[in-house]
Amino acid sequence: MDNEMTTILNTVRQFILDTFVFDPDTRERLTDDLQLIDEGILDSFGVHETLLFLEDQFQIDVKDEEIVSGNLGSITAITAFVRSKLPESHLAV
């Protein structure tokens, strides 16, 4: 995993932990591939809040049709989705 992917992943992971995970047992279970919606970590409000965070933090625009579990189902999926939305000029930095 390159530095940019690691940075995105760590940023997303910390946001999820700080915003949605309050139970110590859930914190221990939270892996990068854990299904956030299926496990009840994110509900519809959580998805909305996560989208607002991603758009603000990474300066990306998320289209309605992109709001699917394939893009938002896990920390790994969110990281890949954000990376795919970043402009090429950002990737070269």
C-alpha atoms as a printed R data frame, in Angstrom:
   type eleno elety resid chain resno       x      y       z
1  ATOM     1    CA   MET     A     1   0.000  0.000   0.000
2  ATOM     2    CA   ASP     A     2   1.477  3.367  -0.963
3  ATOM     3    CA   ASN     A     3   1.792  6.333   1.397
4  ATOM     4    CA   GLU     A     4  -1.289  8.075   0.058
5  ATOM     5    CA   MET     A     5  -3.464  4.996   0.531
6  ATOM     6    CA   THR     A     6  -2.108  4.574   4.057
7  ATOM     7    CA   THR     A     7  -2.846  8.213   4.862
8  ATOM     8    CA   ILE     A     8  -6.401  7.954   3.514
9  ATOM     9    CA   LEU     A     9  -6.989  4.680   5.366
10 ATOM    10    CA   ASN     A    10  -5.703  6.070   8.665
11 ATOM    11    CA   THR     A    11  -7.786  9.234   8.295
12 ATOM    12    CA   VAL     A    12 -10.964  7.272   7.517
13 ATOM    13    CA   ARG     A    13 -10.298  4.762  10.303
14 ATOM    14    CA   GLN     A    14  -9.791  7.529  12.866
15 ATOM    15    CA   PHE     A    15 -12.982  9.294  11.738
16 ATOM    16    CA   ILE     A    16 -14.995  6.062  12.087
17 ATOM    17    CA   LEU     A    17 -13.515  5.378  15.527
18 ATOM    18    CA   ASP     A    18 -14.009  8.928  16.802
19 ATOM    19    CA   THR     A    19 -17.501  9.378  15.401
20 ATOM    20    CA   PHE     A    20 -19.253  6.020  15.553
21 ATOM    21    CA   VAL     A    21 -17.420  3.497  17.740
22 ATOM    22    CA   PHE     A    22 -17.876  3.967  21.469
23 ATOM    23    CA   ASP     A    23 -17.992  0.373  22.685
24 ATOM    24    CA   PRO     A    24 -14.545 -1.068  23.596
25 ATOM    25    CA   ASP     A    25 -15.473 -4.487  22.176
26 ATOM    26    CA   THR     A    26 -16.396 -2.951  18.830
27 ATOM    27    CA   ARG     A    27 -13.167 -0.945  18.803
28 ATOM    28    CA   GLU     A    28 -11.237 -4.210  19.146
29 ATOM    29    CA   ARG     A    29 -13.248 -5.890  16.370
30 ATOM    30    CA   LEU     A    30 -12.887 -2.983  13.941
31 ATOM    31    CA   THR     A    31 -10.680 -4.239  11.157
32 ATOM    32    CA   ASP     A    32 -10.231 -2.465   7.866
33 ATOM    33    CA   ASP     A    33 -12.430 -5.063   6.137
34 ATOM    34    CA   LEU     A    34 -15.239 -5.226   8.718
35 ATOM    35    CA   GLN     A    35 -18.595 -4.525   7.046
36 ATOM    36    CA   LEU     A    36 -19.593 -1.254   8.720
37 ATOM    37    CA   ILE     A    37 -23.265 -1.262   7.733
38 ATOM    38    CA   ASP     A    38 -23.832 -4.984   8.301
39 ATOM    39    CA   GLU     A    39 -22.233 -4.735  11.753
40 ATOM    40    CA   GLY     A    40 -24.390 -1.745  12.715
41 ATOM    41    CA   ILE     A    41 -21.497  0.709  12.954
42 ATOM    42    CA   LEU     A    42 -22.954  2.858  10.183
43 ATOM    43    CA   ASP     A    43 -26.661  3.447   9.656
44 ATOM    44    CA   SER     A    44 -28.193  5.791   7.084
45 ATOM    45    CA   PHE     A    45 -27.311  8.832   9.193
46 ATOM    46    CA   GLY     A    46 -23.772  7.511   9.629
47 ATOM    47    CA   VAL     A    47 -23.386  7.018   5.883
48 ATOM    48    CA   HIS     A    48 -24.552 10.593   5.312
49 ATOM    49    CA   GLU     A    49 -22.160 11.954   7.943
50 ATOM    50    CA   THR     A    50 -19.310  9.901   6.480
51 ATOM    51    CA   LEU     A    51 -20.023 11.252   2.999
52 ATOM    52    CA   LEU     A    52 -19.933 14.831   4.281
53 ATOM    53    CA   PHE     A    53 -16.619 14.107   6.002
54 ATOM    54    CA   LEU     A    54 -15.100 12.552   2.868
55 ATOM    55    CA   GLU     A    55 -16.216 15.406   0.645
56 ATOM    56    CA   ASP     A    56 -14.816 17.985   3.043
57 ATOM    57    CA   GLN     A    57 -11.631 16.186   4.087
58 ATOM    58    CA   PHE     A    58 -10.560 15.016   0.635
59 ATOM    59    CA   GLN     A    59 -12.260 17.689  -1.492
60 ATOM    60    CA   ILE     A    60 -14.163 15.123  -3.552
61 ATOM    61    CA   ASP     A    61 -17.686 15.107  -4.939
62 ATOM    62    CA   VAL     A    62 -19.734 11.963  -4.333
63 ATOM    63    CA   LYS     A    63 -22.576 11.325  -6.761
64 ATOM    64    CA   ASP     A    64 -25.819  9.700  -5.625
65 ATOM    65    CA   GLU     A    65 -25.177  6.605  -7.733
66 ATOM    66    CA   GLU     A    66 -21.819  6.120  -5.973
67 ATOM    67    CA   ILE     A    67 -23.478  5.738  -2.567
68 ATOM    68    CA   VAL     A    68 -23.362  1.942  -2.522
69 ATOM    69    CA   SER     A    69 -21.944 -0.599  -0.097
70 ATOM    70    CA   GLY     A    70 -19.205 -1.449  -2.587
71 ATOM    71    CA   ASN     A    71 -17.815  2.048  -2.016
72 ATOM    72    CA   LEU     A    72 -18.764  2.543   1.631
73 ATOM    73    CA   GLY     A    73 -19.008 -0.929   3.135
74 ATOM    74    CA   SER     A    74 -15.678 -1.042   4.935
75 ATOM    75    CA   ILE     A    75 -12.697  1.154   5.720
76 ATOM    76    CA   THR     A    76 -10.806 -0.576   2.894
77 ATOM    77    CA   ALA     A    77 -13.668  0.098   0.441
78 ATOM    78    CA   ILE     A    78 -13.942  3.741   1.510
79 ATOM    79    CA   THR     A    79 -10.174  4.171   1.113
80 ATOM    80    CA   ALA     A    80 -10.193  2.742  -2.415
81 ATOM    81    CA   PHE     A    81 -13.224  4.840  -3.324
82 ATOM    82    CA   VAL     A    82 -11.626  8.072  -2.078
83 ATOM    83    CA   ARG     A    83  -8.385  7.248  -3.906
84 ATOM    84    CA   SER     A    84 -10.326  6.684  -7.136
85 ATOM    85    CA   LYS     A    85 -11.983 10.098  -6.788
86 ATOM    86    CA   LEU     A    86  -8.775 12.090  -6.332
87 ATOM    87    CA   PRO     A    87  -7.524 13.980  -9.380
88 ATOM    88    CA   GLU     A    88  -4.381 12.735 -11.082
89 ATOM    89    CA   SER     A    89  -2.553 15.935 -10.156
90 ATOM    90    CA   HIS     A    90  -3.141 15.144  -6.478
91 ATOM    91    CA   LEU     A    91  -1.766 11.623  -6.894
92 ATOM    92    CA   ALA     A    92   1.540 12.887  -8.248
93 ATOM    93    CA   VAL     A    93   2.228 15.044  -5.187
